[in-house]
Amino acid sequence: MSDRSIRIVFAALMAAASAGVAQAQPVTSASIALHGTGPYHRLALPLAIYGRAAYGDLGDLRVHNAAGHAVPYAWLRNEASAPRTASQAVPIFALPGSAAPGDTALAFTVRPDGSLALDNKATAKPNDATQWLIDVSQVKGSLLQARFEIAPDARGLFAFRLEASEDLRQWRPVGGEEQLVRLAHGGQTIERMAVELGNLRTRFLRLRWSDPQQGAPLAKVEIDSVQEVEPAAPIEWSGALKPERCAEDYCDYLLPRGLPVQSLRIDLADINTLAQVGVSGLVDAAPASATPQQQFVPRNPLYALRHQQRRTTPLPTGPGEAPLLDTVVYRLAQAGGEARSPVLALDGAVYSRLRLRTSGPVSVLGATPPTIAVGATPRTLVFLAQGGAPFSLAWSAASDKGAVQGSVPGAPLALSTLIPGYVADKPVVADDASVTLPVAAVEAAVAAAALAPVPEAVPNDPSRKWWLWGALGVGLLLLAGMAWSLFASLRKDKAAND
């Protein structure tokens, strides 16, 4: 074989090795798309950024322009006025089943203050109503949740859908099918009389029973709301998380790194399952030499509202557990469909793991441990589009601790520094921007592995680890020997040809 052939083979081997190394390098930047002329732009960050950045507080994030220079930015809600929550009862009206969707407005007039007044007596009796009109026009701020009160003797599962409108003529859906639940099962009384509204802003709501024959007479509706200068971005959810390990009376779930969890959904695998659980947060001990990082201040008013209703006899906790709430989780078959426990509001702090502790053996959660999903509100930053586009979001690799110091150019500023004349009780005027993080094949494989079935725990055998390292070393030696044999053969062929 000629020298040129040898060089081609060697180059191919080197290219393959380089490709493998390049694939292993973490992605540390993503392009930003601008919407509007600026000069300020508002950017909601994908939750996946927490698992990529070097620090949980995202202090290593930078925004770069086309020349690669860092441009000034600030966290949007760090200095905004604290949210103010309120709860109030709102007017409700029972509507007959004969009322067509477009005829709702015919029975009402709008008062000067925006509230509703009945034009006639075309409303239905509570027991005969197939839909209900809820007047939220006098609620200030965005809607956190609706809390319902039904007739004391009503029992069962009552499925419904919510719609929102500004004028009683054009209606849009709010989420999917929801349920009011009042059941007695296994000596436990289960009530679910609240539904999250996700910071909705609207004037009117309409509740329509999924099965008109399976509705419940409403006695009262209360709305919990929040007034914020800067509204929160819509909540995002993780994928299904399987337990990392289960002990006799608890299961631990590894959370995405650095994620401030605000909501929790527990998905039971087995139907007709009900159990009392305590939810606790676990935090890994920080190394003594670690530099303290500024933590994101939790801003979850829904957690504060629900936390007041914690059980008076919480489940016991172990060392290192921060108790968050105690609740009853369930998945029950009913005539009107499946009754499932609702989404739980958490405090918005950062934990490495969540622990579900049971009252009794963990098998009360079913033969297969449940999966969970966690939700959080994305953090939002505002940056000045200084210099030429395109702009990009950059961060340090998650394994590159210590790469970013507090004095590095491009660190976040105070809003009052970024925006001259900024006032905390007024919203920031900024156009939108968006970013999509690239997904590498290696990361997709890791994510798939994270959701693989959890094997039963086995004793930790140190010799097994050394055996694996030994097998890896033998494999590398065999590969090196094959490469040496190939080049030796090529040299012999060359010498014979010469």
C-alpha positions as CSV (number, residue, x, y, z in Angstrom):
1,M,0.0,0.0,0.0
2,S,1.3,3.5,-0.8
3,D,2.2,6.3,1.6
4,R,-0.9,8.1,0.4
5,S,-3.1,5.1,1.4
6,I,-1.5,5.0,4.8
7,R,-2.1,8.7,5.3
8,I,-5.8,8.3,4.3
9,V,-6.3,5.4,6.8
10,F,-4.6,7.4,9.5
11,A,-6.6,10.5,8.8
12,A,-9.9,8.5,8.8
13,L,-9.0,7.0,12.3
14,M,-8.1,10.5,13.6
15,A,-11.3,12.0,12.2
16,A,-13.4,9.3,13.9
17,A,-11.6,9.9,17.2
18,S,-12.1,13.7,16.8
19,A,-15.8,13.2,16.1
20,G,-16.2,11.2,19.2
21,V,-14.4,13.8,21.3
22,A,-16.5,16.6,19.7
23,Q,-19.7,14.7,20.4
24,A,-18.6,14.5,24.1
25,Q,-18.1,18.2,24.4
26,P,-21.1,19.9,26.0
27,V,-23.1,22.5,24.1
28,T,-22.6,25.9,25.9
29,S,-24.5,28.4,23.7
30,A,-27.8,28.8,21.8
31,S,-29.1,31.4,19.3
32,I,-31.6,34.1,20.4
33,A,-34.4,35.1,18.1
34,L,-35.5,38.8,18.5
35,H,-39.2,39.8,18.1
36,G,-39.5,43.5,17.8
37,T,-37.2,46.5,17.4
38,G,-36.0,46.7,21.1
39,P,-33.7,48.1,22.3
40,Y,-34.7,46.0,25.3
41,H,-35.8,42.4,25.0
42,R,-37.5,40.0,27.4
43,L,-36.3,36.4,27.3
44,A,-37.9,33.5,29.2
45,L,-35.4,30.7,29.7
46,P,-36.1,27.0,29.0
47,L,-36.0,24.9,32.2
48,A,-33.4,22.7,30.6
49,I,-30.8,25.4,31.1
50,Y,-30.5,24.4,34.8
51,G,-29.0,21.1,33.9
52,R,-26.5,22.6,31.6
53,A,-25.2,25.7,33.4
54,A,-22.4,25.5,36.0
55,Y,-24.4,27.1,38.8
56,G,-27.9,26.5,40.0
57,D,-28.5,30.3,40.3
58,L,-27.6,30.7,36.6
59,G,-24.9,33.2,37.6
60,D,-22.8,32.0,34.7
61,L,-25.3,33.0,32.0
62,R,-24.1,35.6,29.5
63,V,-25.8,37.2,26.4
64,H,-23.4,37.8,23.5
65,N,-23.8,39.8,20.3
66,A,-22.5,38.9,16.8
67,A,-19.0,40.1,17.7
68,G,-18.9,37.8,20.7
69,H,-19.1,40.6,23.2
70,A,-21.2,40.3,26.4
71,V,-24.2,42.7,26.4
72,P,-25.8,43.9,29.7
73,Y,-28.8,42.1,31.1
74,A,-30.8,41.9,34.4
75,W,-33.1,39.3,36.0
76,L,-36.6,40.7,35.5
77,R,-38.4,39.7,38.7
78,N,-35.6,40.1,41.3
79,E,-36.5,43.7,42.1
80,A,-40.2,43.7,41.1
81,S,-42.7,44.5,43.8
82,A,-43.7,41.5,46.0
83,P,-46.8,39.8,44.7
84,R,-50.0,40.5,46.6
85,T,-52.5,37.7,47.0
86,A,-56.2,38.0,47.7
87,S,-59.3,35.7,48.0
88,Q,-62.9,36.7,47.3
89,A,-66.3,35.1,46.6
90,V,-67.6,36.0,43.2
91,P,-71.2,36.0,41.7
92,I,-72.3,32.8,40.0
93,F,-75.4,32.2,37.8
94,A,-77.0,28.8,37.0
95,L,-77.8,28.4,33.3
96,P,-80.3,26.0,31.8
97,G,-79.3,23.3,29.4
98,S,-81.4,24.9,26.7
99,A,-79.1,27.9,26.6
100,A,-77.0,27.8,23.4
101,P,-73.3,28.8,23.7
102,G,-73.9,32.1,21.9
103,D,-77.0,33.0,23.9
104,T,-75.4,33.5,27.2
105,A,-75.0,37.2,26.7
106,L,-78.8,37.7,26.1
107,A,-79.7,37.1,29.8
108,F,-77.3,39.7,31.2
109,T,-76.3,43.4,31.0
110,V,-73.0,44.8,32.0
111,R,-73.1,47.4,34.8
112,P,-70.8,50.5,34.6
113,D,-68.3,48.8,36.9
114,G,-68.1,45.8,34.5
115,S,-70.0,43.3,36.7
116,L,-73.1,41.4,35.4
117,A,-76.8,42.0,36.1
118,L,-79.6,39.7,35.1
119,D,-81.9,40.9,32.3
120,N,-84.5,38.3,33.0
121,K,-85.3,35.2,35.0
122,A,-84.0,32.8,32.4
123,T,-81.5,31.2,34.8
124,A,-82.1,27.7,36.0
125,K,-82.5,26.2,39.5
126,P,-79.1,25.0,40.9
127,N,-80.2,21.3,40.7
128,D,-81.2,21.7,37.1
129,A,-78.2,23.7,35.8
130,T,-75.9,22.1,33.2
131,Q,-73.6,25.1,33.1
132,W,-72.6,28.0,35.4
133,L,-71.5,31.5,34.7
134,I,-68.8,32.8,37.0
135,D,-68.3,36.6,37.1
136,V,-64.7,37.4,37.8
137,S,-64.7,40.9,36.4
138,Q,-64.1,42.5,39.8
139,V,-61.1,40.3,40.6
140,K,-57.9,42.3,40.5
141,G,-54.8,40.7,39.0
142,S,-54.4,37.2,37.5
143,L,-56.4,34.2,38.6
144,L,-54.5,31.6,40.6
145,Q,-57.2,29.1,41.4
146,A,-61.0,28.7,41.8
147,R,-62.4,27.0,45.0
148,F,-65.8,25.6,44.8
149,E,-68.4,24.8,47.4
150,I,-71.2,22.3,46.4
151,A,-74.3,21.1,48.2
152,P,-73.5,19.3,51.5
153,D,-75.2,16.0,50.4
154,A,-73.5,15.9,46.9
155,R,-71.3,12.8,46.5
156,G,-69.3,11.6,43.5
157,L,-67.0,12.7,40.8
158,F,-68.2,15.7,38.8
159,A,-66.2,16.3,35.6
160,F,-66.3,19.7,33.9
161,R,-64.6,22.1,31.5
162,L,-63.9,25.8,31.9
163,E,-64.1,28.5,29.3
164,A,-63.1,32.1,29.5
165,S,-64.6,35.2,27.8
166,E,-64.3,39.0,27.7
167,D,-67.7,39.7,26.2
168,L,-69.9,36.6,26.9
169,R,-70.0,35.9,23.2
170,Q,-66.6,34.6,22.2
171,W,-65.4,31.8,24.5
172,R,-62.0,30.0,24.7
173,P,-61.1,26.8,26.6
174,V,-59.2,27.0,29.9
175,G,-57.1,23.9,30.2
176,G,-58.6,20.4,29.8
177,E,-61.2,18.4,31.7
178,E,-61.2,19.0,35.5
179,Q,-63.0,17.3,38.3
180,L,-64.7,18.1,41.6
181,V,-64.4,15.1,43.9
182,R,-66.2,14.2,47.1
183,L,-65.8,10.5,48.0
184,A,-65.6,8.1,50.9
185,H,-63.1,5.3,50.3
186,G,-61.4,3.0,52.8
187,G,-62.4,5.1,55.8
188,Q,-60.9,8.2,54.1
189,T,-63.0,11.2,52.9
190,I,-61.6,12.6,49.7
191,E,-62.4,16.1,48.6
192,R,-61.0,18.0,45.7
193,M,-62.8,21.4,45.4
194,A,-60.2,23.6,43.8
195,V,-58.8,23.9,40.3
196,E,-55.7,25.9,39.2
197,L,-56.2,28.7,36.7
198,G,-52.6,29.3,35.8
199,N,-52.4,33.1,36.2
200,L,-55.4,33.5,33.8
201,R,-56.6,37.0,33.1
202,T,-60.3,37.2,32.0
203,R,-63.6,38.8,32.9
204,F,-65.9,35.8,32.8
205,L,-65.7,32.1,33.3
206,R,-68.2,29.4,32.2
207,L,-68.3,26.0,33.8
208,R,-69.9,23.2,31.7
209,W,-70.5,19.8,33.1
210,S,-69.0,17.0,30.9
211,D,-72.1,14.9,31.6
212,P,-75.2,17.1,32.2
213,Q,-76.7,14.3,34.2
214,Q,-73.7,14.2,36.5
215,G,-73.4,17.8,37.7
216,A,-73.4,19.1,41.2
217,P,-75.3,22.2,42.4
218,L,-72.8,25.0,43.2
219,A,-73.3,26.9,46.4
220,K,-70.3,29.2,46.2
221,V,-67.2,30.0,44.2
222,E,-64.1,31.8,45.6
223,I,-61.2,33.0,43.5
224,D,-57.6,33.3,44.7
225,S,-55.7,35.9,42.7
226,V,-52.4,37.6,42.7
227,Q,-51.3,41.1,41.6
228,E,-47.8,41.3,40.2
229,V,-46.0,44.0,38.3
230,E,-44.3,41.5,36.1
231,P,-46.6,38.4,35.4
232,A,-44.9,35.1,35.6
233,A,-44.3,33.0,32.5
234,P,-46.5,29.9,32.0
235,I,-45.4,26.9,34.0
236,E,-43.3,24.2,32.3
237,W,-43.3,20.5,33.3
238,S,-40.5,17.9,33.3
239,G,-41.0,14.5,31.9
240,A,-41.9,11.5,34.0
241,L,-39.4,10.8,36.8
242,K,-39.1,7.3,38.2
243,P,-37.8,6.7,41.7
244,E,-34.1,6.6,42.2
245,R,-34.5,4.2,45.1
246,C,-37.2,3.0,47.4
247,A,-36.9,1.9,51.0
248,E,-39.4,0.4,53.4
249,D,-41.6,3.5,53.8
250,Y,-40.4,6.0,51.2
251,C,-39.2,6.6,47.6
252,D,-36.6,9.1,46.5
253,Y,-36.8,10.9,43.2
254,L,-33.7,12.6,41.6
255,L,-34.7,16.1,40.3
256,P,-33.3,18.0,37.4
257,R,-30.2,19.9,38.8
258,G,-30.9,23.4,40.1
259,L,-34.6,23.4,39.2
260,P,-36.8,25.5,41.6
261,V,-39.8,23.2,41.8
262,Q,-43.2,24.9,42.2
263,S,-45.6,22.1,41.3
264,L,-45.7,18.3,41.7
265,R,-47.8,15.7,40.0
266,I,-47.9,12.2,41.4
267,D,-49.0,9.6,38.9
268,L,-50.0,6.3,40.5
269,A,-49.5,3.2,38.3
270,D,-52.3,1.1,39.8
271,I,-56.0,1.9,39.7
272,N,-58.0,1.9,42.9
273,T,-55.0,3.1,45.0
274,L,-55.2,5.6,47.9
275,A,-52.5,6.5,50.4
276,Q,-51.4,9.2,52.7
277,V,-48.0,10.6,51.8
278,G,-45.6,13.2,53.1
279,V,-43.6,15.2,50.6
280,S,-40.1,16.3,51.7
281,G,-37.2,18.0,49.9
282,L,-33.6,16.8,50.2
283,V,-30.6,18.9,49.6
284,D,-27.1,17.5,49.0
285,A,-24.5,18.7,51.4
286,A,-22.3,21.4,49.9
287,P,-18.5,21.0,50.0
288,A,-16.8,23.1,52.7
289,S,-14.8,24.9,50.0
290,A,-17.7,25.7,47.8
291,T,-18.5,29.4,47.3
292,P,-22.0,30.3,48.5
293,Q,-24.3,31.2,45.6
294,Q,-27.1,33.6,45.7
295,Q,-30.3,31.6,45.7
296,F,-33.4,32.4,43.6
297,V,-36.1,33.8,46.0
298,P,-39.2,31.5,45.8
299,R,-42.2,33.3,44.5
300,N,-45.1,30.9,44.6
301,P,-48.2,32.5,46.2
302,L,-50.3,29.4,45.5
303,Y,-48.0,27.4,47.8
304,A,-48.5,30.0,50.5
305,L,-52.3,29.8,50.2
306,R,-52.4,26.0,50.3
307,H,-49.7,25.6,52.9
308,Q,-52.0,27.1,55.5
309,Q,-54.2,24.0,55.1
310,R,-51.4,21.5,56.1
311,R,-52.4,18.5,58.1
312,T,-52.2,18.8,61.9
313,T,-50.6,15.4,62.2
314,P,-47.8,15.3,59.6
315,L,-45.9,12.2,58.8
316,P,-42.5,11.9,60.6
317,T,-39.4,12.9,58.7
318,G,-35.8,11.8,58.8
319,P,-32.5,13.7,59.0
320,G,-31.9,16.1,56.2
321,E,-35.5,16.2,55.1
322,A,-37.4,19.6,54.7
323,P,-41.1,18.8,55.1
324,L,-43.2,20.5,52.4
325,L,-46.7,19.1,52.7
326,D,-48.8,16.1,53.7
327,T,-51.6,14.9,51.5
328,V,-53.6,12.0,50.2
329,V,-52.9,10.7,46.7
330,Y,-55.4,8.5,44.9
331,R,-56.4,7.0,41.6
332,L,-60.0,5.6,41.8
333,A,-62.4,4.1,39.2
334,Q,-65.8,5.9,39.4
335,A,-68.9,5.8,37.3
336,G,-68.1,9.2,35.8
337,G,-64.4,8.3,35.0
338,E,-61.2,8.1,37.0
339,A,-60.7,10.3,40.0
340,R,-57.0,11.3,40.3
341,S,-55.3,13.4,43.0
342,P,-54.7,17.0,41.9
343,V,-51.5,18.9,41.2
344,L,-49.7,19.9,44.4
345,A,-48.1,23.3,45.0
346,L,-44.6,23.4,46.3
347,D,-42.5,26.2,47.6
348,G,-40.3,27.0,44.6
349,A,-37.0,26.2,46.3
350,V,-34.2,24.1,44.9
351,Y,-33.8,20.5,46.0
352,S,-31.6,17.6,44.8
353,R,-34.4,15.1,45.4
354,L,-38.0,14.8,46.5
355,R,-39.0,12.1,49.0
356,L,-42.5,10.6,49.1
357,R,-42.9,9.1,52.6
358,T,-45.8,6.7,53.2
359,S,-47.9,6.0,56.2
360,G,-47.1,2.3,56.4
361,P,-45.1,0.3,53.8
362,V,-44.3,1.9,50.5
363,S,-46.4,-0.8,48.8
364,V,-49.5,1.1,49.7
365,L,-48.6,3.2,46.6
366,G,-49.2,0.1,44.5
367,A,-47.2,-2.8,43.2
368,T,-45.2,-0.4,40.9
369,P,-44.0,2.8,42.6
370,P,-45.5,6.0,41.1
371,T,-43.8,8.3,38.7
372,I,-43.7,12.1,39.4
373,A,-43.4,15.2,37.2
374,V,-42.3,18.6,38.5
375,G,-43.2,22.0,37.2
376,A,-41.6,25.4,37.5
377,T,-42.0,28.9,36.2
378,P,-39.1,29.8,33.8
379,R,-36.9,32.6,34.9
380,T,-37.0,35.7,32.7
381,L,-34.2,38.2,31.9
382,V,-34.1,41.5,30.1
383,F,-31.1,42.4,27.9
384,L,-30.0,45.4,25.9
385,A,-29.6,44.6,22.2
386,Q,-26.2,46.3,22.1
387,G,-24.1,45.7,19.0
388,G,-25.1,43.7,16.0
389,A,-27.3,40.7,15.7
390,P,-27.5,37.7,15.9
391,F,-27.4,37.4,19.7
392,S,-26.8,34.3,21.6
393,L,-27.2,32.9,25.1
394,A,-24.0,31.4,26.6
395,W,-23.2,29.5,29.8
396,S,-20.4,27.5,31.3
397,A,-20.4,23.7,31.2
398,A,-22.0,22.1,34.1
399,S,-18.8,20.3,35.0
400,D,-16.7,23.5,34.7
401,K,-17.1,24.8,38.3
402,G,-15.2,27.9,39.2
403,A,-15.1,29.1,35.6
404,V,-17.1,32.2,36.3
405,Q,-16.1,34.8,38.9
406,G,-18.3,37.6,40.2
407,S,-16.3,40.3,38.4
408,V,-16.4,38.7,34.9
409,P,-17.8,41.1,32.3
410,G,-21.4,40.4,31.3
411,A,-22.6,39.4,34.8
412,P,-26.2,40.4,35.5
413,L,-26.9,44.0,36.6
414,A,-29.6,45.6,38.7
415,L,-32.7,46.6,36.7
416,S,-32.2,50.1,37.9
417,T,-28.7,50.1,36.3
418,L,-29.8,48.4,33.1
419,I,-32.8,50.6,32.5
420,P,-32.4,54.3,33.5
421,G,-35.5,55.6,35.3
422,Y,-36.7,52.1,36.3
423,V,-39.5,52.1,38.8
424,A,-40.2,48.9,40.7
425,D,-44.0,49.3,40.7
426,K,-44.3,49.7,36.9
427,P,-43.8,46.9,34.2
428,V,-40.7,46.9,32.1
429,V,-41.2,48.0,28.5
430,A,-39.4,45.4,26.4
431,D,-40.0,43.4,23.2
432,D,-40.0,39.6,23.3
433,A,-37.1,37.2,22.5
434,S,-36.9,33.4,22.4
435,V,-34.3,30.8,22.6
436,T,-34.3,27.0,21.8
437,L,-31.6,24.9,23.4
438,P,-30.0,22.4,21.1
439,V,-30.5,18.7,22.0
440,A,-27.5,16.5,21.5
441,A,-27.9,12.8,20.7
442,V,-25.8,12.0,23.8
443,E,-28.2,14.0,26.0
444,A,-31.2,12.3,24.5
445,A,-29.7,8.9,25.3
446,V,-29.0,10.0,28.9
447,A,-32.6,11.3,29.3
448,A,-33.9,8.0,28.0
449,A,-31.7,6.1,30.5
450,A,-32.9,8.3,33.3
451,L,-36.5,7.1,32.7
452,A,-35.5,3.4,32.4
453,P,-37.1,0.9,34.9
454,V,-35.3,1.1,38.2
455,P,-33.7,-2.3,39.1
456,E,-33.9,-3.8,42.5
457,A,-31.1,-2.6,44.8
458,V,-28.1,-4.8,45.0
459,P,-25.2,-4.8,47.6
460,N,-22.4,-2.4,46.8
461,D,-19.5,-4.7,45.8
462,P,-16.2,-2.9,45.4
463,S,-14.7,-5.8,43.4
464,R,-17.4,-5.4,40.8
465,K,-16.3,-1.8,40.1
466,W,-12.6,-2.9,39.6
467,W,-13.8,-5.7,37.4
468,L,-15.6,-3.2,35.1
469,W,-12.5,-0.9,35.0
470,G,-10.4,-4.0,34.2
471,A,-12.7,-5.0,31.3
472,L,-12.5,-1.5,29.9
473,G,-8.7,-1.5,30.1
474,V,-8.5,-4.8,28.3
475,G,-10.8,-3.6,25.6
476,L,-8.6,-0.5,25.0
477,L,-5.4,-2.7,24.9
478,L,-7.1,-4.9,22.3
479,L,-8.0,-1.9,20.2
480,A,-4.5,-0.5,20.4
481,G,-3.1,-3.9,19.3
482,M,-5.4,-4.1,16.3
483,A,-4.3,-0.6,15.2
484,W,-0.6,-1.5,15.6
485,S,-1.1,-4.7,13.6
486,L,-2.8,-2.8,10.8
487,F,0.0,-0.3,10.5
488,A,2.6,-3.1,10.7
489,S,0.8,-4.9,7.8
490,L,0.7,-1.7,5.8
491,R,4.4,-1.2,6.2
492,K,5.2,-4.7,5.1
493,D,3.1,-4.3,2.0
494,K,4.9,-1.1,1.2
495,A,8.3,-2.7,1.6
496,A,7.3,-5.6,-0.7
497,N,6.1,-3.2,-3.4
498,D,9.3,-1.2,-3.2
